[in-house]
Amino acid sequence: MDLARMRQEYEATGIVDADFGPDPLVHVQEWLQASVDAGLHEPNAMVVATVDDDGQPWSRYVLLKQVGPDGFDFYTNYESNKSTQLTTNPRASLSFGWLELHRQLMVAGTVGRVPVDESDHYWSVRPRGSQLGGWASDQSRPLTDGRRQLDAAYRDADERFGDRVPRPDHWGGWRVVPHTIEFWQGRENRLHDRLRYHRDAAGSWSRARLAP
């Protein structure tokens, strides 16, 4: 396998400045919808990057569950590694890769917990099996007895709860409130389009086109 010679020419239509207005979140919704309409696998998958106490960056895929004027929401165990890192350093970056469309979306911002009522609502629409998994998994902790320990914890949760599985206190949402959003569109000859929005302390967005 010769990775150095692996190359695909991008021939997609580029980013036209006139098509992008002052609010980048409108265009985030448009690009998400385009990825859904194109039938892409897991179009709401995104990489969340955090930093631990030693300054070591960590990244992992999670699923975006809500995006709007307030920010980008995802849900997880509040005792997981990423939650511990976000509690200590409440900043994160997000990356979406819609490779079939030759598009990326990059987001940077501050992070806080989703309001309890919103976490409750999202928990209520999760399948029961996923709810039980939220109780069974001590996320990021070592399994001293391997997979058997996890399966046993799931069975215990299944026996413990009936049709209604309550949301555990250690599980809920994080919201990334963006100060920077960048749209990337692949173009010919590696002269890609990059349009970056930045929000100032007063909440106003400015926009700049960047060299690829």
C-alpha positions in Angstrom: 0.0 0.0 0.0 1.5 3.3 -1.1 -0.2 6.0 0.9 1.8 8.7 -0.6 0.3 8.0 -4.0 -3.3 7.7 -2.9 -5.1 10.8 -4.2 -8.5 11.7 -5.4 -9.2 14.9 -7.4 -12.0 17.0 -6.0 -14.3 18.4 -8.6 -17.3 19.5 -6.5 -18.9 22.9 -6.9 -17.1 25.3 -4.6 -18.3 27.7 -1.9 -19.8 30.9 -3.4 -19.5 33.8 -1.0 -22.9 35.2 -2.0 -24.6 32.0 -1.0 -23.4 32.3 2.6 -25.1 34.8 4.9 -24.1 36.3 8.2 -25.3 33.3 10.4 -23.1 30.2 10.0 -25.5 28.0 11.9 -28.0 28.3 9.1 -25.4 26.9 6.7 -24.5 24.2 9.2 -28.1 23.0 9.0 -28.0 23.1 5.2 -24.8 21.0 5.0 -26.1 18.5 7.5 -29.3 18.2 5.5 -27.4 17.8 2.3 -25.4 14.9 3.9 -28.7 13.3 5.0 -30.2 13.7 1.5 -27.1 12.2 -0.1 -27.7 9.0 2.0 -24.3 9.2 3.8 -23.7 6.8 6.6 -24.0 8.4 10.1 -24.1 12.0 8.7 -24.3 13.3 12.3 -21.1 11.6 13.4 -18.5 14.1 14.6 -15.0 13.9 16.2 -14.9 15.6 19.6 -11.4 16.8 20.7 -10.7 17.6 24.3 -7.5 18.2 26.3 -6.6 16.5 29.6 -4.8 17.9 32.7 -1.4 17.2 31.1 -2.2 19.1 27.9 -2.6 15.8 26.0 -5.3 16.1 23.3 -7.8 13.3 22.9 -10.4 12.7 20.2 -13.2 10.3 19.5 -16.4 10.0 17.4 -19.8 10.8 19.0 -23.2 11.5 17.4 -24.5 15.1 17.2 -28.1 15.1 18.6 -29.1 18.7 18.3 -27.8 21.9 16.6 -29.3 25.3 16.8 -28.6 28.9 18.0 -27.5 27.6 21.4 -24.9 25.2 20.0 -24.0 21.6 19.2 -25.3 18.9 21.6 -24.1 15.4 22.3 -24.8 13.0 25.1 -22.5 10.7 27.2 -21.6 9.5 30.7 -20.6 12.4 32.9 -17.9 10.2 34.5 -16.2 9.3 31.2 -12.8 10.5 30.3 -14.1 13.1 27.9 -16.5 14.4 30.5 -13.8 14.6 33.1 -11.6 16.6 30.6 -14.5 18.9 29.7 -15.2 19.6 33.3 -11.6 20.6 33.9 -11.1 22.4 30.6 -14.5 23.4 29.2 -13.4 23.9 25.6 -13.6 21.5 22.7 -13.4 21.3 18.9 -15.7 19.3 16.6 -15.0 17.9 13.1 -17.5 16.6 10.6 -16.2 14.7 7.6 -18.7 14.2 4.7 -16.1 12.7 2.5 -18.4 11.6 -0.3 -19.4 15.3 -0.7 -15.7 16.5 -0.3 -16.7 18.5 2.7 -15.5 19.1 6.2 -17.0 21.3 9.0 -14.8 22.4 11.9 -16.1 24.0 15.1 -14.4 25.4 18.1 -16.0 26.7 21.3 -16.7 26.6 25.0 -18.6 23.7 26.6 -21.3 23.4 29.3 -23.8 20.8 30.4 -27.2 20.6 28.6 -30.1 21.7 30.9 -31.5 18.8 32.9 -34.9 18.9 31.2 -33.3 18.6 27.8 -31.2 15.6 28.9 -34.4 14.0 30.3 -36.2 14.5 27.0 -33.5 13.0 24.9 -33.2 10.1 27.4 -36.9 9.4 27.0 -36.7 8.9 23.3 -33.7 6.5 23.4 -34.5 2.8 22.9 -34.8 0.8 26.2 -31.7 -1.2 25.3 -29.6 2.0 25.0 -31.1 3.2 28.3 -30.0 0.0 30.0 -26.6 0.4 28.5 -26.3 3.8 30.1 -26.8 2.2 33.5 -24.6 -0.8 32.8 -21.5 0.9 31.5 -19.0 2.6 33.9 -17.7 4.4 30.8 -13.9 4.6 30.5 -13.3 2.4 33.6 -11.4 -0.9 33.2 -13.4 -4.1 33.1 -11.7 -6.4 35.5 -13.7 -9.4 34.4 -13.8 -8.5 30.7 -16.9 -8.5 28.6 -18.7 -10.8 31.1 -18.7 -8.0 33.6 -20.4 -5.6 31.2 -23.0 -8.2 30.1 -23.8 -9.0 33.7 -24.3 -5.4 34.5 -26.7 -5.1 31.6 -28.7 -8.1 32.8 -28.9 -6.6 36.3 -30.2 -3.4 34.9 -32.7 -5.2 32.7 -34.0 -7.1 35.8 -34.0 -3.9 37.9 -36.1 -1.7 35.7 -39.5 -2.3 34.1 -40.7 -0.5 31.0 -39.6 2.9 32.3 -35.9 3.3 32.8 -35.0 6.5 34.6 -32.1 8.6 33.5 -29.1 8.2 35.8 -27.6 11.3 37.3 -24.2 10.4 35.7 -25.6 10.6 32.2 -26.6 13.7 30.1 -25.7 16.1 27.5 -22.8 18.5 26.7 -23.3 21.6 24.5 -20.5 23.2 22.5 -21.2 26.9 22.1 -19.2 27.9 19.0 -17.0 30.9 18.6 -15.5 29.6 15.4 -17.1 27.6 12.5 -15.2 26.8 9.3 -16.7 25.3 6.1 -14.3 23.4 3.9 -15.1 22.3 0.3 -12.6 20.2 -1.7 -11.7 21.8 -5.1 -9.5 20.9 -8.1 -5.7 21.0 -7.7 -5.9 21.2 -4.0 -7.1 24.8 -4.1 -9.9 24.1 -1.7 -12.4 26.6 -0.4 -12.3 27.5 3.3 -14.8 30.0 4.8 -14.3 30.7 8.5 -16.8 32.5 10.7 -15.7 33.9 14.1 -18.0 35.2 16.8 -16.8 38.1 19.0 -17.6 38.7 22.7 -20.7 40.7 21.8 -22.1 37.7 19.8 -21.6 39.1 16.3 -20.2 36.9 13.5 -17.5 38.0 11.1 -16.4 36.0 8.1 -13.1 35.4 6.2 -12.0 33.3 3.2 -8.8 31.4 4.0 -6.1 30.0 1.8 -6.3 26.2 1.6 
